[in-house]
Amino acid sequence: MSEIGARVRRATLQLGPHLAAQAGLDLADPGDRVRWLALARLASERAPEERVLAGFRRLAAGDLAAAGPAQIAAVLREARLREPEVVARVLCRAASALAERYRGDLDALAADCEDLEQLGSRLAALAPGLGTATVLRFLRPLRELWQAARETPIAGTAHAAAVHVGLIAADEDLDGEPAALLAACARHAPELSPIDVEAALERLGARACRSQRAVRCPLGDDCPARGR
């Protein structure tokens, strides 16, 4: 086992899988991709993941498209998520627009998109409040599903952590960054899901790498910056 592979495995096991996996979603399922869009929007409120998941699980128990803003806002408020009324309106408008324009089918939305810009614009156009952060978060685990999503950049926090643990070079071409990360995952940790690895790197970067605070690194003594 390579040193880099060991770090990646430890980070992924310690920090957990992708948020969609934690929610029990199968992104190969079209219905679960619609649910993932809602969860990605909730995650954009920067609340602790456990709080986001709690709110999402309560929402997922019902029909999001049929629920009204007041009902959704009440669920989000109970989960202590930020701006529940605002987020509820976004979710309802997005569900309604997806049903009206694409018969509730995200594959139909993505089908003839030529590039990331067009795909991102269509997603954002579903509702005011589906901003760039939500769209990119939504698309990252779907790179292998939709051609137009393949160049979705990794998050800045994930980039910092990937450089930190040695998966990609600091001067990696940004256009080739997602492919480089995928190749590095296959080389150093082939038994792990690249989606889970990227999610773990994003959490690792947010906790320590981007702020260059090695003392907070969950890798402990395996952190490359310790002792520098």
Buried (B, 14 or more C-beta within 10 A) or exposed (E): EEEBBBBBBBBBEBBBBBBBBBBEBEBEEEEBBBBBBBBBBBBBBEBEBEBBBBBBBBBBEEEBBEBEBEBBBBBBBEBEBBBBEBBBBBBBBBBBBBEEBBEBBBEEBBEEBEEBEEBBEBBBEBBEBBEEBBBBBBBBBBBEBBBBBBBBBBBEBBBBBBBBBBBBEEEBEEEEBBBBBBBBBEEBBEEBBBBBBBBBBBBBBBBBBBEEEBEEBBBEEBBBBEEE
